[in-house]
Amino acid sequence: MALITDNLDPSAVELPGSLLIGGDRIDRSSGGTHAHIYPGTGRPNGTVQLAGAEEIDLAVESSRNAQREWISFTADRRRDLLIDLADAVHEHLAEFSRLNVQDYAVPISLAINTLLLERFLRHFAGYVDKPHGLSTPAAGSFDLNLIEREPYGVVGVIAPWNGAMVVAASCVAPALAAGNAVVFKPSPSAPFAALRFGELCTEVGLPPGLVNVVPAGPEGGEALVRHSGIGKIHFTGGGRTARKILATAAENLVPVVAELGGKSANIVFEDADLDAAVQLSAYQGPIVQSGQSCACASRVLVHESVYDAFLERFVATVESARVGDPFDPTVIFGPVVSAPDADRILGVIDRAVSTGAGELLTGGKRMGGELADGYFIEPTVFADVDNRSDLARAETFGPVVSVMRFTDEAEAIRIANDSSYGLNAFIQTTNLARAHRVSRLLQAGSVWINQVSDISPQGPYGGYKHSGFGRTGGLEGLYEFLQVKNIRIGMG
């Protein structure tokens, strides 16, 4: 590994740590506080206020009032305000990138989530003044039959630590365009960029409280889901938490959208551009966000005729990834988010070795030396992995990938689909007919051919099976934040 040792002291930057409710900072809260630790150094980074039931109640009431004001604006005014917000985000791109690094030590070279936020805001601003409903004939009469789409009112958006700005883009932007207010709960492990975004919403002229940002632990999260003033919940995270949210939301019959985890297959066919496939597989596998992504291509399926050649280049590429200070623009591989997560990931690796799940080719250890205080784990590659093993079936959420071989197209599809997850799938091929054929047979919400996972506001994103339900992006994502009403006017 090439090391960068010029570490920037995170404590040198002032970070937002207050709750943001009704446009005001709340510096003392009933939910207590969270001591944020910077993963790059293992040192304290700041104190974050946590929302309890009291603050959640205040936030929902504030959002109710703001939503009534928001929906009273003309469509063109709401559209223009969202465009103003996109302009403001663009002006603060560098600041947001730095805050992303502070949040969870993602390398600044990859901290491009704010670009997504700007794009989603501009895209969905264009839908504010477009028709959301239609009229149809009514059978047996000349009545006027209208089908309208209306906002839910206040929606609760719950983001994971590894994607607060992605969730702000894919969920908060369309929710606002649809006419809702948002109570946005980022993880206490990564609250800073989300809090700054909330401040920006007020600064550009959105009604105070239209976007309330309330970092919270389990207590505050449960209060948000349970609150009778919430019209809908959008959750991004893990399956275990999703089950609790679904059970709690069911008490008030509140609908839930869930974007959950993945164990994505990346199929490298014999006709693929091997050099490009190696680079893409390294990036989308253990490198980007140190594998801490629901879109991580953690199962790499390689045709037997190119298996050895692929593995040799793949391991070399993974081992050459530049690691070190996340603020260095040449670094592409950073730490995992916390000490407990580092221990958990190392436990996965140790069990895979002890059970013979595959052959460990590289990595598998926590990094020492000048990186010892941070939570750096070597990017790890296992070869000849049994797809029935825990290594291949459970989401690791770390820089660990499993490489396995296949003999023909049918076997590749069978192995890829032999998973309880179905968020993403990846295909590396130069055969267009094969790309079409295989993509339609893969059980995944998104299939990426010869490219990395690259969500856009035009494309619906979401999962099959245990990877969740509902969509973000596209018209499908907008409609998640609108409910349907039928109005029929008798014409005599």
Buried (B, 14 or more C-beta within 10 A) or exposed (E): BEEBEEBBEBBEBEBBBBBBBBBBBBEEBBBBBBEBBBBBBBEEBBEBBBBBBBBBBBBBBBBBBBBEBBBEBEEEBBBBBBBBBBBBBBEBBEBBBBBBBBBBBBBBBBBBBBBBBBBBBBBBBBBBBEEBBEEEEBEEEEBBBBBBBBBBBBBBBBBBBBBBBBBBBBBBBBBBBBBBBBBBBBBBBBBBBBBBBBBBBBEBEBBBBBBBBBBBBEBBBBBBBBBEBBBBBBBBBBBEBBEBBBEBBEEBEBBBBBBBBBBBBBBBBBBBBBEEBBBBBBBBBBBBBBBBBBBBBBBBBBBEEBBEEBBEBBBEBBBEBBBBBBBBEEBBBBBBBBBEBBEBBBEBBEEBBEEEBBBBBBBBEBBEEBBEBBBBBBBBBBBBBBBEBEBBBBBBBBBBBBBBBBEEBEBBBEBBBBBEBBBBBBBBBEBEEBBEBBBEBBBBBBBBBBEBBEBEBEBBBBBBBBBBBBBBBBBBBBBBBBBEEEEEEEEE
